[in-house]
Amino acid sequence: MSANNPLLQPSAVPINYNAITLDNARAAFTHAVDAHREGIARLIDDQRDQPTWDDLVLAVDALDARLMAVMMGVSPLTYRGDDWIDLVNDFYGQLLTRFDEKLANSELQGLYQRLADSPQGMNLDAHERATLNWYRDAFVLQGASLDQAGKAKLAAYQAEILGLARQFGENIYLAGNLITDKTLLPGIPDRVLAGLAQKARAEGKDGWLIGTDKASTRLILELASDRGLREATYRRHHQRGVGGAGRKDNGALLLELAQARDKKARLLGFADHSTLSLKTKSAGSLAQVQAFLHGLAQRIRPIMVQRRAALKNLASGFGVDSLQPWDRHYVQQLERQSAQLPSMDRFREYFTLAKVIEALQTLVQRLFGVRLVRAPAKMAVWQATVEAFEVWLDHALVGYLYVDALQYPGKRVDQVETRYVYNRRVDPEGQFHPAVAMVFSDIAQPPAGSQPLLDHLALRKLFHEFGHALHHLLVRTTNHVNSNIGALGTDGVEVFGKLFERWVWDAGYLAAISAHKDHGGSLLQAELERLLESLRRAELDKAADDLALALFDLDLHATPNDGRSLRRRLEEARARCGYWPLEAYEHPAHSFDYLLSYYDAGYYAYVWSDVHAFDLFSRFQANGLTDRKTGLALQTALLDPGAARPLRDGMRIFLGREPNDEAYLAWHGLN
C-alpha cells in the first residue's frame, strides 16, 4: 500500500494532492492507525529486557509521525464537501483516541521509566532527558498510573467530554441573513458587497448573504451606515449556540463540559481542570496565572472606564444617541474618517498579497538567514491559489511551507490557523525528516484580473500565522517530541505569533514594505503613524475583551461546581477589567469555541503571550527591526531548542533579564 498511496510516502516527499481520493485517504489512515497500534504492541514486547533510546523512543517517534502526517496531510481537503468534512472529523476522533490509548498504557510507561533510570538514560543529553521528562508527565496526565477501574472511569469521562464538545461545536452554526434589497446595505463598499453576493451564490441564492461568524459580523458593524442592519447583524451573531428548535443551549453544555473536565482532573489527582491544564503550559501555576490576570485587570480597568466614556461622547458628537454594542466599531470608523486618516480601502491598495509574501520572505531572511524558495511547479497543492515554498537554512533544505491565504468555495469562512504536518526529526539510521507547516488565512478573493489586497487586520493575521510556522520550521531539535512546539503549551506557542504581529504595528516598517498596486509608490510614514495610533486606541477594547474572557475561562474551569451561572461569571470578569457591561441579548460564552480543545483553561494564552511578545520585540526596537544579530539571538535562545527548553528560560536568555510587562503597558497607555 505504501508504494502507491500519496499519503504514505516518505516524509521528504511532498504530498501529491492531485492523487488523493476519499478511498485512498481512508485506506492510508486505517493503515497508519493499525500500524501504530501493532507497532506499539511490538515495541513493548521487544523492549522488555532493556529499553533503549533508538529502539524505543525514536521508534515511537516514527509511528507517531506517520499517523499525525496522514491526518494533517488530508485536513485541507474539507473544502471538497461534506464527505471530506466527515472523513477528517472521523480521522481526528480516531487520532485522539489512539494517542490517548498509547499514553494510558502502563506497560509503555514502565519502559520509558526504566530507560530514564538506566545507565544509558542517565547519560542522555539535555534534549533527550527533556523528552523523557515530557513522557513522564504525559503518561500521568493520560491515566497510565491508574488501575483498571480508574482507567475505565477516565475513558468514560473522556467520551463524555468529547461528546459535549462535539455537540457544542455543532450548535454554533447559525444560517446567515440574506438581504435581497441593495438599498438596505448603505455604506458598504463594492468589494465587500461582491463578497457577500458571492457567499449567497455559493448557497444557490440571489442577494447578499451576511454570515453570523465573527469576521462577517465585524465587517457590517464597521461599515454599514444603517443602524438597524448593524443591530440585526449583531443580535443574530449572539444567537449562535442559544437553545431552541430542538437544540440544547450551549450555556448548559459548556457548564456540563467544565464539570466533566473537573471530574477527569480530580481522578488524575489534580484539584481542578485549570490546575491540570496549566501543567502542560509555560506560564506557571494557577496562582501565578491568576495573579498575572488580576494584576493586569487592575491596571486596565480605570483606563477602560475612561475609554467607554470617551466613546459615548464621541458617538454623541456623530449623532449616535445611546451608544449600543453594534455602534462601537462604526463610531470608531467615523472618527478615523473625520480625522482624515487613510481609509482602510486606501490602505489596502498598498499591500498586495504578492508584495506582503515577498516582505515576509525578506524579513525572515534578514533576521534568521532563512530562504523561502517557491517550490517547483511539480509540487502539488490542494488549490490553485495555495503557494508552496521550500525552506532553506544554512544551505540545507529543512522543511516545506504551504500558504493558503485566500478564501475559495468550501473553505471555512474564518479559517485563520497554522497546522503542522511533520515535525523535524532524525531517525536511528541518521535520516533527516524535514518539518512541514501549513498557514491558512481568510483574505477575500479579488475580482477577476485584480490582485488580492490586505487591510491592517489581514496583515496582522498573516504575520501572526507566519510566526507560528517559522517557530515550527526553525527548531533544530532532532526528535518528534522536542520538535513539537505544541509541547510548550498554547501560551508558549502564541508568543511567536504575537511577536510577528508587532512588525505590522511599526509605521516605519509598513511604509518600507508598502507598494501601491498600480504605481508602486509607498505610503508616508507620518500618515501611517496617525492611522496606527487610531487603531491602537481600538486595541484597548480587544485587550479588555480578551482579558475578560481569560478570567471567565479560568474561573469556570477552576470552580465549575460553585453554583454561579455563566452570565454571572462573565459579568464579574467584565467588571473586574472595566469592559463593557453584558447586555441581556449578548451570549459570548455560547459560541466560545476556543474552549472546545487546546484553549480550555488556556484562553489566557492570548493575553500572556501578547505581554511577552511586546517585551521580546522591545529588543528589536532597540537594535533594529531587521537586525541579524538580534534575530540570531532569538533563534538561538527560543527557536532552536523547540520544546526542549522551558520558554521562560529562553526568554531570560534572549532578554538578559526577567521578562516584564512594561512595553505592553506603555503601548496601551496603562503605565
C-alpha positions, 0 to 999 in steps of 0.5 A: 500500500505504501508504494502507491498511496500519496499519503504514505510516502516518505516524509521528504516527499511532498504530498501529491494532492492531485492523487488523493481520493476519499478511498485512498485517504481512508485506506492510508489512515486505517493503515497508519492507525493499525500500524501504530497500534501493532507497532506499539504492541511490538515495541513493548514486547521487544523492549522488555529486557532493556529499553533503549533510546533508538529502539524505543523512543525514536521508534515511537517517534516514527509511528507517531509521525506517520499517523499525525502526517496522514491526518494533517496531510488530508485536513485541507481537503474539507473544502471538497464537501461534506464527505471530506468534512466527515472523513477528517472529523472521523480521522481526528476522533480516531487520532485522539483516541489512539494517542490517548490509548498509547499514553494510558498504557502502563506497560509503555510507561514502565519502559520509558521509566526504566530507560530514564533510570538506566545507565544509558538514560542517565547519560542522555543529553539535555534534549533527550532527558527533556523528552523523557521528562515530557513522557513522564508527565504525559503518561500521568496526565493520560491515566497510565498510573491508574488501575483498571477501574480508574482507567475505565472511569477516565475513558468514560469521562473522556467520551463524555467530554468529547461528546459535549464538545462535539455537540457544542461545536455543532450548535454554533452554526447559525444560517446567515441573513440574506438581504435581497434589497441593495438599498438596505446595505448603505455604506458598504463598499463594492468589494465587500458587497461582491463578497457577500453576493458571492457567499449567497451564490455559493448557497444557490441564492440571489442577494447578499448573504451576511454570515453570523461568524465573527469576521462577517459580523465585524465587517457590517458593524464597521461599515454599514451606515444603517443602524438597524442592519448593524443591530440585526447583524449583531443580535443574530451573531449572539444567537449562535449556540442559544437553545431552541428548535430542538437544540440544547443551549450551549450555556448548559453544555459548556457548564456540563463540559467544565464539570466533566473536565473537573471530574477527569482532573480530580481522578488524575489527582489534580484539584481542578481542570485549570490546575491540570491544564496549566501543567502542560503550559509555560506560564506557571501555576494557577496562582501565578496565572491568576495573579498575572490576570488580576494584576493586569485587570487592575491596571486596565480597568480605570483606563477602560472606564475612561475609554467607554466614556470617551466613546459615548461622547464621541458617538454623541458628537456623530449623532449616535444617541445611546451608544449600543454594542453594534455602534462601537466599531462604526463610531470608531470608523467615523472618527478615523474618517473625520480625522482624515486618516487613510481609509482602510480601502486606501490602505489596502491598495498598498499591500498586495498579497504578492508584495506582503509574501515577498516582505515576509520572505525578506524579513525572515531572511534578514533576521534568521538567514532563512530562504523561502524558495517557491517550490517547483511547479511539480509540487502539488497543492490542494488549490490553485491559489495555495503557494508552496515554498521550500525552506532553506537554512544554512544551505540545507533544505529543512522543511516545506511551507504551504500558504493558503491565504485566500478564501475559495468555495468550501473553505471555512469562512474564518479559517485563520490557523497554522497546522503542522504536518511533520515535525523535524526529526532524525531517525536511528539510521541518521535520516533527516525528516524535514518539518512541514507547516501549513498557514491558512488565512481568510483574505477575500478573493479579488475580482477577476484580473485584480490582485488580492489586497490586505487591510491592517487586520489581514496583515496582522493575521498573516504575520501572526500565522507566519510566526507560528510556522517559522517557530515550527520550521526553525527548531533544530531539535532532532526528535518528534517530541522536542520538535513539537512546539505544541509541547510548550503549551498554547501560551508558549506557542502564541508568543511567536505569533504575537511577536510577528504581529508587532512588525505590522504595528511599526509605521516605519516598517509598513511604509518600507514594505508598502507598494501601491498596486498600480504605481508602486509608490509607498505610503508616508510614514507620518500618515501611517503613524496617525492611522496606527495610533487610531487603531491602537486606541481600538486595541484597548477594547480587544485587550479588555475583551480578551482579558475578560474572557481569560478570567471567565475561562479560568474561573469556570474551569477552576470552580465549575461546581460553585453554583454561579451561572455563566452570565454571572461569571462573565459579568464579574470578569467584565467588571473586574477589567472595566469592559463593557457591561453584558447586555441581556441579548449578548451570549459570548460564552455560547459560541466560545469555541476556543474552549472546545480543545487546546484553549480550555483553561488556556484562553489566557494564552492570548493575553500572556503571550501578547505581554511577552511578545511586546517585551521580546520585540522591545529588543528589536526596537532597540537594535533594529527591526531587521537586525541579524544579530538580534534575530540570531539571538532569538533563534538561538535562545527560543527557536532552536531548542523547540520544546526542549527548553522551558520558554521562560528560560529562553526568554531570560536568555534572549532578554538578559533579564526577567521578562516584564510587562512594561512595553505592553503597558506603555503601548496601551497607555496603562503605565 
